[in-house]
C-alpha cells in the first residue's frame, strides 16, 4: 500500500482506509493507496504552513532553483522506472509515458532557471519618495490534478509554485496517484525541505472538497470538469482565494482549401487519438472548407483506419480509456451518434490480444456532423473526431467559436494573411498555425477562455499566477 506524504512523514489515512489501484488495461487491482480524510488535509496544510516558517521559507530564490534542478535531474535518472509506473497506472503507450516523464523533468528544469528571474519593480512617484514593488509567494497552494496526464500535470502546477517559494499540497486523481508518490520520494532525496510538498491521496468529494474549502489555503489550481470547477470556485470564494482553472475544450482544426495535405493529415489524426483522446486540448472538431471536404476527410479516414489500440507494452497509437465510467461515457457518445444517423467514416482497430477486462474503445471518425449534434459542441474526452464542412472564412470563424469552450485551436492554410486573421478571430487561449500542440509546451503560456476556465499556466505567466505583489513606499525627504 502506497502511503501519503505529510511533512517528511509517509503515513496512511487517519482512519486506515484504502483505495484499490486498478489497471485500465485489464480492469484488475494491482496496488492500493491511502484514502485520505479531511483530517489528513488539515495535517498537510499545517505541515505546509510550518514549512513557510522553517527551512523552506528561509531559502533564497537561487537556492530554491538549485533544489529544483536536482529534482529535474532525479526524474531523468529514474525516467524508465517512472514511465513504466505511469504507463501501468494510466494505460497509455510506453512511448507516450516516456515523453510525459521527460516533460515532467523539463518543468522543473525550466522553473529552476526562472526561480530568481522574476524581478520586482521601481515605480516613479512623488519627489522625496522611493517606491518598490516586491514579488512574493502566496503562501500555501493547493493543486488538484486529473488522471489523464498525472506526471505532466504535477510538474505543470507544482514547479512554478515551488519556484516562487510557496509550500504545496497536492491531491492527485484517485485513479492515478502512483507517479506523484514516487516523484515525492525523489524530491525529498534531492533535498526538498519537509513540508514544501505534501500529497494527500483519496476521493475528490472527500479530499478534494476539503482542500478547496480549507481556510489555510491561499491559492487553488484545478484541472478537470466544468461541474467540479464550479464547485471549486464556490468553495474558494468563501475564503476569497484565487483559482486557476482549466476546464476542458472542444478544440477545432480549421482546414482551408490550400492546406498542405501531407503535413496536416497525420498531425490531425494524432491530435485526437493521442492518450486515447483523453486530452483537454484534443483536436476533436475537424472543420474543412466545403470545396475540399470530401477529398481531405477521405485522406483523414484512410489514416484513421490505420490507428491501432492496445496495452502499454504493445506501444501502439493509443491505449484504453481510464476507467469504466469513462468507457461508458465515450461509448455512449459513439452509440448515440450512430443511432442518430451520423455516418461513420472510419474506425481504428483494437488489437486482438488485449485483455478482456480492459477499457478499450475503437477510435471513430464521424462526418458530416450536424452543427446541432452533441458531437459538434460537447467534450467527449475520447478518441472521437467530428468532421464538419464550412463555406468560407467567416463561416469557419463562426463555426470554430460556436461552442462554450475556448482552449485551443489550429488553422491550416498557406495564405499568410488568412492564417493570421483567423488565428486572431478564434476565441482560444492558444492557436497553432499549420501545426498542433507543442510537446509539453512548457515555455508557452496556456489556459482557456469562456467555459474552458481562466488563469494561465506554463511559461513565466505561471510564476505571476502563483505569486503576489507588495508595494513599498518610502519617504526619504
Secondary structure, 3 states (H helix, E strand, C coil): CECEEECCEEECCCCCCEEEEECCCCCCEEEEEECCCHHHHHHHHHHHHHHHHCHHHHCCHHHHHHHHHHHHHHHHHCHHHHHHHHHHHHCCCHHHHHHHHHHHHHHHHHHHHHCCCCCCEEECCCCCEEEEEEEEECCEEEEECCCCCHHHHHHHHHHHHHHCCCEEEEECCCCCCHHHHHHHHHHHHCCCCCCCEEECCCCHHHHHHHHHCCCCCCEEEEECCHHHHHHHHHHHHHCCCEEEEECCCCCEEEECCCCCHHHHHHHHHHHHHHHHHCCCCCCCEEEEEHHHHHHHHHHHHHHHCCCEECCHHHCCCECCCCCHHHHHHHHHHHHHHHHCCCCEEEECEECCCCCCCCCCCCCEEEECCCCCCHHHHCCCCCCEEEEEEECCHHHHHHHHCCCCEECEEEEECCCHHHHHHHHHHCCCCEEEECCCCCCCCCCCCECCEECCEECCECCCHHHHHCEEEEEEEEECC
